[in-house]
């Protein structure tokens, strides 16, 4: 459970530091608009995304078991965060996030990090694709410039509400959103190491400001972003409220642990590393407690940002800490500029995020899998989209483990007549 940074600091060189700083600054440019967009899509204030990237991201890197993990808010949490805020308000989300942090600390202490390998891959793929679908549909309102007074959280009512608002369609918003997507995709293919994401959003947002286009921005919808971190404060506690929020806290803890460990595994393959899973779980617990105390969102390891860090040359946890500090500096010095970010541009960014989450490069492999795995994937996906993550994960894991036992041909239990 020893943090990885303690193993990397001995022998740390100036060359490694320069590489980590450059990688951290590169990831910060990617994480800044993405953190804001995730917060907005979650139904939270934009600044909460920055708080999560700063506080949660720093703690995950400083205390985690991976050399290159980058932490912060991720798309996987959008669904559950949106639901918690809608039902319990932001105060309820803060308490649920705090509780999830405690759960993760306990899980890490009891060395539960290695248990992630027992979760069926079809379940993980199913709810990941399901979350991607929900994220994509949640961004259609801003992409199309629709005016919806209150967008429902549930999938089918949301589609109905979007259809009812079709008369408010804004062509300029659609063009800006599609332009953002096109610029990001083109730059990723031509210059894969260049932070095209920030350039695409900056160009499209500048067009809105310079041409006075009738398109929503962060400032027009939410007001100016604060230029400082809030003071930490403990949420109000009561037994009844904690019991009420326990299911949400368990889901947040589950998602944080699973996504962070999966991200760390991907990073290990990229750099030939060896993540300490229990240290990673404990770091996620500390990060969620820290984020909650500052009023932020749930935090976890982010696969895309971690991969960006590796490609940019990051090799130790210092890169992730630099990434968090760089976002803090931008928040302190340039918060007013973030108010000009155009909502359709952020919607385009999240649509790309949703597409990448669905991992289309693996769809062919999913279709070629055994029938039971395909059924499990589709079942988890449908339950994720049409019901909620709690039911989807519970049913998926239960059925998946049952199938695994059946494949191993475990002998049937011998039941004895209690009278004999």
C-alpha positions, 0 to 999 in steps of 0.5 A: 500500500506504499504510494508509488511516488516514494519508490520513484523519488530515489534517483529522480533526475532533472531530466525526469522532472523536465519531462514530467513538467511538460507532460503535466502541462500538456494534460492540464490543457486537456483536463481544463475544458473537459473537467468543466464540461463534465461538471456541467453535464453532471448538473453541477456548477462548472467550478466543481469540475476544476476543484475535482481536477485540482484536489482529487487529481493531486491526491490520486497522483501523490498517494496512488499506486501508479506511476502515471495515473491522472485523476479528476472527474470522469464521464463515468460519473455523470449519470450517478452525479446527475441523479444524486443532485436531482434528488438530494441537491449538491449537499447530498452529492458532497456527503455521498462523495465523502462517504464513498471516500471512506468506503474506498479507504476501508476497501483499500485497507482490507486489500480489496483492490485485487478483486476488480479482476473478478468483475466480468469484462462483459459487465464493464463493457456493457455499463461503459457503453450504456454510460456513453449513450446517456452522456451523448443524449444529454449533450444533444440539447446544447449541441442543437441549441435547444431550449429545454426548461427542465431536462429529465434525468431518465433516458426515455423522458429525456428523449421525449423532452428533446423532441418537444423542444425541436422548434427551438433548434439553433443552426449556429449552435449545431455548426459550432458543435460539429466544427469542434468535433471536426477540428479535434478529430483532424488534429488528433490524426495529423498531430496526435501529441498536439493538444487540439482539444483546447485549440478547437474549443478556443477557436469556436468559443472565440467565434461566438465572442467576436461574432456575437453569435446567439449561443450560450456560453458558461458565463451567460448560463452560470455566471462568472467562475470564481478565481479561488478555491473555496475553503474546505468545510464538512457537510452536515451529517445525520444518520437518516441522510447517510442511510438514504445516500448509502446506495449512491455512495456505494456506486460512486466508490465502485465506479471510482475503484474500478475505473481507476484500477482499469486505467492503471492497468492500461497505463502499465501496459503502455510503460511496462509498470506495475501498479499497486492496486490497494494503494490506488484504492486508498488514494481514490478514497483520500481524493474523494474525501478531499474533493468533497470537503472542497465541494467538488465531484467524485474523482477517479483515475481517467484513462484518456488523460492518463494515456495523454500523460504517457504519450507526452512523456510523463513517467512519475507521479510528479506529472499528475501533481503538476497537472493539478497545480497547473489547473489551479494556476489557471483558475487563480489567474484566468478564471474569467476567460473560461466564462467565454467557453461556448456550450455547443463546443463543450457538447462536441467535446463530450460527444467525442468523450462518449464515443471514445468511452464506447471503444468502437475499436472493440465492437467487432470483438464483442460481437465475436464473443460467446453468446452468453457474454454478448447477452450479458453485455447487452443486458447490462447496457440496457439496464444502465440506459433504462434503469440505473447503475445500481441495478445494472451493476448488481444484476450484471455482476451476479449473472456474470459470476454465476456464468463463470462458476457454470463454465468451471463446472462447479459440482452442484450442492448436495441438499440433505433432508433436515429430518435425517 
